[in-house]
Amino acid sequence: MVAILLIEDDPLVRRGLELALHRHGHDVRTADTGEDGLREFHASAPDLVVLDLMLPGIDGFAVCRRIRAAGETPVIILTARGDDFDVIGGLEAGADDYVVKPAQPTVLDARIRAVLRRGTGTHGGVRVHRDLRIDTTALMVSLHGEQVRLTPTELRLLLTLSRAPGRVFSRQQLLEEVWEHSYIGDSRLVDNCVQRLRAKIEADPAVPEYVQTVRGFGYRFGPV
């Protein structure tokens, strides 16, 4: 059973999603403000957070940043509009995925299960690339001998790219392999996750050594 924290201020939406997620086999706790959500997050240590962006008091963007600063707990944001402001702002705050309201429970459940699978299902082995070590059995990454803490989505992206150094993956291929679904023409999930991953593993994210951009095509893993 997956422990879900649902932070949503609309009581009808909150109750509806809570009941639906219970029916899908999840253990759900809820909060209706950003402040209460953060308190519940630290008290219950959920497996995943479903977070509305438009909250009273501390908004969802700030809540997401605080959750991300505290560790690697996956976050799926709920956005009423799905426009650039909500989606890009949420992804830059560290969200792993997003669902546009009104959220269909079956779609949200599928997103939850996909996010939680991202750190699993790899073949065993160790990949060493200069100072970067990727243990695909223990699902641990280290740089210069120090552990690098990655979210499940960042880890899945790194595992996907590093399994074939030099191969260029299009953004659409990465959406399908890492996020397990397709937002046609939507590269924001990929680009924001690449930025976060580079900030953790690159000496100079502006001149990346490992996650390299192939302009007009996508990304590849180096050194090749």
Disulfide bonds with the S-S distance in Angstrom:
none
